[in-house]
C-alpha cells in the first residue's frame, strides 16, 4: 500500500502544480485586467479633459479674433473720424480767415473813401452809389437724407403688411 500511496502523492502533487499554475495564471490575468481597466479609465478621463481644453481654446481663439476684428473696425473708424475732423478744422480755419478778409472788404465797399477831409460835399454823388450786401459767415449746410429711412417722421422703404381680418372659406 505504501507504493500506491506514493504514486498517488506523486500524481496529486503534479495535479496540484497544474492547479497552482492555473490559479497563478488567472491571478495574473485578473491583475493585468484590473491594471488595463484602470489605465483605460485614466485614458478616457484624460481624453475628455483634452477635449474640454481644446473647446475652451477654440472659444478663446474665437473671442480673440472677434476682439481683433472689432478693434480693426474701431481703429479704422477713428482714423476716418480724425481725418474728417482735421479737414473740418482746416475748413473752419479757412472760413474764419476768409470771413475776416471779406468783412474788411465789405466794410471798405460800404464806406466811401474820401480823398481829403473836406471832400466833395455833393449829396447827389453818394445817392447814385449802389450798395451791395454780402453774406458774411458760414455757408448754410444742405440737409442730407437721414440714414435711418425716416423722412418727416414717416418710414420709407420696406413696410410690413399686417392682415388683421381672417378670411373664411365656405365650401
C-alpha positions as CSV (number, residue, x, y, z in Angstrom):
1,X,0.0,0.0,0.0
2,X,2.7,2.3,0.6
3,X,3.7,2.1,-3.1
4,X,0.2,3.1,-4.1
5,X,0.3,6.0,-1.7
6,X,3.5,7.3,-3.1
7,X,2.1,7.1,-6.6
8,X,-1.0,8.9,-5.6
9,X,1.0,11.5,-3.9
10,X,3.1,12.0,-7.0
11,X,0.1,12.2,-9.2
12,X,-1.7,14.6,-6.8
13,X,1.4,16.8,-6.5
14,X,1.5,17.1,-10.3
15,X,-2.1,17.9,-10.4
16,X,-1.7,20.4,-7.6
17,X,1.1,22.0,-9.5
18,X,-1.2,22.3,-12.5
19,X,-3.9,23.8,-10.4
20,X,-1.4,26.1,-8.8
21,X,-0.2,27.2,-12.3
22,X,-3.8,27.8,-13.4
23,X,-4.6,29.8,-10.3
24,X,-1.4,31.8,-10.8
25,X,-2.4,32.4,-14.4
26,X,-5.9,33.5,-13.5
27,X,-4.5,35.7,-10.8
28,X,-2.0,37.3,-13.2
29,X,-4.9,37.7,-15.7
30,X,-7.1,39.4,-13.2
31,X,-4.3,41.7,-12.1
32,X,-3.4,42.6,-15.7
33,X,-7.1,43.1,-16.4
34,X,-7.5,45.4,-13.4
35,X,-4.4,47.4,-14.5
36,X,-5.8,47.6,-18.0
37,X,-9.2,48.8,-16.8
38,X,-7.5,51.4,-14.5
39,X,-5.3,52.6,-17.4
40,X,-8.3,52.7,-19.7
41,X,-10.3,54.8,-17.3
42,X,-7.4,57.2,-16.9
43,X,-7.1,57.4,-20.7
44,X,-10.8,58.1,-21.2
45,X,-10.8,60.8,-18.4
46,X,-7.7,62.5,-19.9
47,X,-9.2,62.3,-23.3
48,X,-12.3,64.1,-22.1
49,X,-10.2,66.7,-20.3
50,X,-8.3,67.3,-23.5
51,X,-11.5,67.8,-25.5
52,X,-12.8,70.3,-22.9
53,X,-9.4,72.1,-23.0
54,X,-9.5,72.2,-26.8
55,X,-13.1,73.5,-26.8
56,X,-12.1,76.3,-24.3
57,X,-9.1,77.1,-26.5
58,X,-11.3,77.3,-29.6
59,X,-13.7,79.6,-27.7
60,X,-10.9,81.8,-26.6
61,X,-9.4,82.0,-30.1
62,X,-12.8,82.9,-31.5
63,X,-13.2,85.7,-28.9
64,X,-9.7,87.0,-29.6
65,X,-10.5,87.0,-33.4
66,X,-13.7,88.9,-32.7
67,X,-12.0,91.4,-30.5
68,X,-9.2,91.9,-33.0
69,X,-11.8,92.4,-35.8
70,X,-13.7,94.9,-33.7
71,X,-10.5,96.7,-32.8
72,X,-9.6,96.9,-36.5
73,X,-13.0,98.4,-37.3
74,X,-12.8,100.8,-34.4
75,X,-9.3,101.8,-35.4
76,X,-10.5,102.4,-39.0
77,X,-13.4,104.4,-37.7
78,X,-11.1,106.5,-35.5
79,X,-8.7,107.2,-38.4
80,X,-11.6,108.3,-40.6
81,X,-13.1,110.4,-37.9
82,X,-9.7,112.0,-37.2
83,X,-9.2,112.8,-40.9
84,X,-12.8,114.2,-41.1
85,X,-12.3,116.4,-38.0
86,X,-8.9,117.7,-39.2
87,X,-10.5,118.5,-42.6
88,X,-13.4,120.3,-40.9
89,X,-11.0,122.2,-38.6
90,X,-8.9,123.3,-41.6
91,X,-12.1,124.3,-43.5
92,X,-13.3,126.3,-40.5
93,X,-10.0,127.9,-40.2
94,X,-10.0,128.9,-43.8
95,X,-13.6,130.2,-43.5
96,X,-12.6,132.3,-40.5
97,X,-9.7,133.8,-42.3
98,X,-11.8,134.3,-45.4
99,X,-14.6,135.9,-43.4
100,X,-12.3,138.3,-41.7
101,X,-10.9,139.4,-45.1
102,X,-14.5,139.5,-46.5
103,X,-15.7,141.6,-43.6
104,X,-12.8,144.0,-44.1
105,X,-13.5,144.3,-47.8
106,X,-17.3,144.6,-47.2
107,X,-16.7,147.5,-44.8
108,X,-14.4,149.1,-47.3
109,X,-17.1,148.8,-50.0
110,X,-19.9,150.3,-47.8
111,X,-17.9,153.3,-46.6
112,X,-17.0,155.6,-49.4
113,X,-13.4,156.8,-49.5
114,X,-12.6,160.5,-49.2
115,X,-9.6,161.9,-50.8
116,X,-9.5,164.7,-48.3
117,X,-11.2,165.5,-45.1
118,X,-13.1,168.3,-46.8
119,X,-14.1,166.4,-49.9
120,X,-16.8,166.8,-52.3
121,X,-20.0,167.6,-50.5
122,X,-22.2,166.8,-53.4
123,X,-25.1,164.7,-52.0
124,X,-26.2,163.5,-55.4
125,X,-22.9,161.8,-55.8
126,X,-23.5,159.4,-52.9
127,X,-27.2,158.8,-53.7
128,X,-26.2,157.4,-57.0
129,X,-23.9,154.8,-55.4
130,X,-25.3,151.3,-55.2
131,X,-24.6,149.3,-52.0
132,X,-24.4,145.5,-52.2
133,X,-25.0,143.3,-49.2
134,X,-22.5,140.5,-48.8
135,X,-23.2,137.4,-46.7
136,X,-20.6,137.0,-44.1
137,X,-20.3,133.8,-42.1
138,X,-20.6,130.1,-42.5
139,X,-22.5,128.9,-45.6
140,X,-25.7,127.1,-44.8
141,X,-25.5,123.4,-44.7
142,X,-27.6,121.3,-47.1
143,X,-29.7,118.8,-45.2
144,X,-28.7,115.3,-46.1
145,X,-31.2,112.4,-46.3
146,X,-31.3,110.7,-42.9
147,X,-29.8,107.2,-42.8
148,X,-32.5,105.6,-40.7
149,X,-35.0,105.7,-43.5
150,X,-37.3,108.3,-41.9
151,X,-38.5,111.4,-43.9
152,X,-40.6,113.9,-41.9
153,X,-41.1,111.2,-39.3
154,X,-42.5,108.7,-41.7
155,X,-40.7,105.5,-42.6
156,X,-39.7,104.9,-46.2
157,X,-38.7,101.6,-47.7
158,X,-39.9,98.2,-46.8
159,X,-43.2,98.1,-45.0
160,X,-44.6,95.2,-43.0
161,X,-48.2,94.3,-44.1
162,X,-50.3,93.0,-41.3
163,X,-53.5,91.2,-42.2
164,X,-55.9,91.5,-39.3
165,X,-59.1,90.1,-40.8
166,X,-59.4,86.4,-41.2
167,X,-60.9,85.1,-44.4
168,X,-63.5,82.3,-44.0
169,X,-63.9,80.0,-46.9
170,X,-67.2,78.2,-47.3
171,X,-67.4,75.1,-49.5
